[in-house]
Amino acid sequence: MKRIKSFSKRYMGLAYVLVVAAVFAVWVLKSGEGPEVVRQLSGLSSRWLWAGAGLLIGYVLVRALTLYAYLRGEGSKISFVKSLAVTGVGQFYSAITPSSSGGQPVEVLAMSRWGVSAPVATAAVTVQFIGFQLALVGLGAALWIATRTHVALNLGPVRWLVVLGFFINSAMPLFVGILGLNRRVLNALSRTAVWLLTRFRIVRDRDAAQKKVDHMMGEYQASVAALFKKPLLAAKVLLLSLIQIGLMMSIILCVYRAFWLHGVSSITLVTLQTLLYIGASFMPLPGASGAQEYGFSVFFGGIFPERTMLSAIFLWRAITYYLLMLIGFISVLAE
């Protein structure tokens, strides 16, 4: 019974994602669009389908390279293959947990298995998160400014969602950065956490637990602070984060061309995809399922013909989300 309960809690997010996918499929079939969707998907350009899958694989490889570069910069002798395995596991758990919250803790555990100390592993996912968020917000803002005229025609009433997304995605790395650099704030939070754990009798020896936590927090902050003393490493992490985002956001080009469509500039498509990601990423749902599909129909409603919208949503999510989840699941099985 305990094993069943543990399994249900662990994979509740995955169950939610599969239910959303099933509901979408049933809705398509009941709407009478099923045969048309199948016909459209069977007529897609295979060249662009492979290109989209290649971009996603490239995204995973570069993300693993970012982790590998940071760990090597910190003196950890972890191989690229192991970094790739850690990245795959993290991507799977990010995909099935609300707001991608489950990926980083599991990555820390996976790195610990390969001999990386917990503080350094925590600093690695922290630095990777900060670099990714800064690159995402910076690139998104630059693209929006560069294509503001064309983008304004497609955002419509959901512009507020994008603005809110910019605010949250900018505030999160700032908050995490403060925790990584401000010892006083981190000490206050850690002492509060240890006190609560003691009160709930999860921790029995409060002093011993606090001493251990203080030691770990000291190593963690030292690892984060070390990044600012290594500008070359910081620039490398930021550059690799930009490449990650560029690869992921370019998948929409492949989806667009797979339907044999032309006429909309590549930069407009990438900008809309980036803004959609920023606007929906903070939704407290596994993979932002539901919000992403609705957002796609709004952001790209004037770009994809109405008759192909359902097929486009299916293909886009199949590459950017379900294929990524499959790659992560293979990594979980390997681990």
Long-range contacts (C-beta under 8 A, 24 or more apart in sequence): 11-96, 13-95, 13-96, 13-97, 13-98, 13-102, 13-286, 14-96, 14-286, 16-96, 16-285, 16-286, 16-289, 17-95, 17-96, 17-286, 17-287, 17-289, 17-325, 20-289, 20-290, 21-289, 21-322, 24-293, 24-314, 28-310, 28-314, 33-310, 36-307, 36-311, 37-310, 37-311, 37-314, 40-259, 40-307, 40-308, 40-311, 41-311, 41-314, 41-315, 44-258, 44-259, 44-315, 45-257, 45-258, 45-259, 45-260, 48-254, 48-255, 48-257, 48-258, 49-254, 49-258, 49-315, 51-254, 52-251, 52-254, 52-255, 52-258, 52-319, 53-319, 53-323, 55-247, 55-248, 55-250, 55-251, 55-254, 56-247, 56-248, 56-251, 56-319, 56-320, 56-323, 56-324, 56-327, 57-327, 58-247, 59-244, 59-247, 59-248, 59-324, 60-84, 60-87, 60-88, 60-91, 60-324, 60-327, 62-240, 62-243, 62-244, 62-247, 63-87, 63-91, 63-128, 63-244, 64-88, 65-240, 66-128, 66-131, 66-237, 66-240, 66-241, 66-244, 67-107, 67-124, 67-125, 67-128, 69-233, 69-236, 69-237, 69-240, 70-124, 70-127, 70-128, 70-227, 70-233, 70-237, 71-111, 71-116, 71-120, 71-124, 73-230, 73-233, 73-236, 74-120, 74-123, 74-124, 74-223, 74-226, 76-115, 76-116, 76-120, 77-115, 78-111, 78-114, 78-115, 78-116, 82-114, 84-331, 85-110, 85-331, 85-334, 85-335, 86-110, 86-111, 86-114, 87-331, 88-327, 88-328, 88-330, 88-331, 88-332, 88-334, 89-328, 89-331, 89-332, 89-335, 90-125, 90-328, 91-324, 91-325, 91-327, 91-328, 91-331, 92-325, 92-327, 92-328, 92-329, 92-331, 92-332, 93-328, 94-328, 95-286, 95-287, 95-321, 95-324, 95-325, 95-328, 96-286, 96-287, 96-325, 97-286, 98-284, 98-285, 98-286, 99-281, 99-282, 99-283, 99-284, 99-285, 100-281, 104-129, 110-335, 113-335, 117-219, 118-216, 119-216, 119-217, 119-218, 119-219, 119-220, 119-222, 119-223, 120-219, 120-220, 120-223, 122-220, 122-223, 123-180, 123-220, 123-223, 123-224, 124-223, 126-176, 126-180, 126-220, 126-224, 127-224, 127-227, 127-237, 128-237, 128-241, 129-172, 129-173, 129-176, 130-173, 130-176, 130-177, 130-180, 131-234, 131-237, 131-238, 131-240, 131-241, 132-241, 132-244, 132-245, 133-169, 133-170, 133-172, 133-173, 134-173, 134-238, 134-241, 135-238, 135-241, 135-242, 135-244, 135-245, 136-169, 136-241, 136-245, 136-274, 136-277, 136-278, 137-166, 137-169, 137-170, 137-278, 139-242, 139-245, 139-246, 139-274, 140-166, 140-271, 140-274, 140-275, 140-277, 140-278, 141-166, 143-267, 143-270, 143-271, 143-274, 143-275, 144-271, 144-275, 146-267, 146-271, 147-265, 147-267, 147-268, 147-271, 150-265, 150-268, 150-271, 151-268, 151-271, 151-272, 151-275, 153-302, 154-272, 154-298, 154-299, 154-300, 154-301, 154-302, 154-303, 155-275, 155-299, 156-298, 158-279, 158-295, 158-298, 158-299, 161-279, 161-280, 161-295, 162-275, 162-278, 162-279, 164-279, 164-282, 165-275, 165-278, 165-279, 165-280, 165-281, 165-282, 166-278, 168-282, 169-278, 169-281, 169-282, 177-224, 180-220, 180-221, 180-224, 180-225, 181-221, 181-224, 181-225, 183-217, 183-221, 186-217, 186-221, 187-214, 187-217, 190-214, 190-217, 245-274, 246-270, 248-277, 248-320, 249-273, 249-274, 249-277, 251-316, 251-319, 251-320, 252-300, 252-316, 254-319, 255-312, 255-315, 255-316, 255-319, 256-303, 256-304, 258-315, 259-304, 259-308, 259-311, 259-312, 261-303, 261-304, 261-305, 264-303, 269-303, 272-299, 272-300, 272-303, 273-299, 275-299, 287-321, 287-325, 289-321, 292-317, 292-321, 293-317
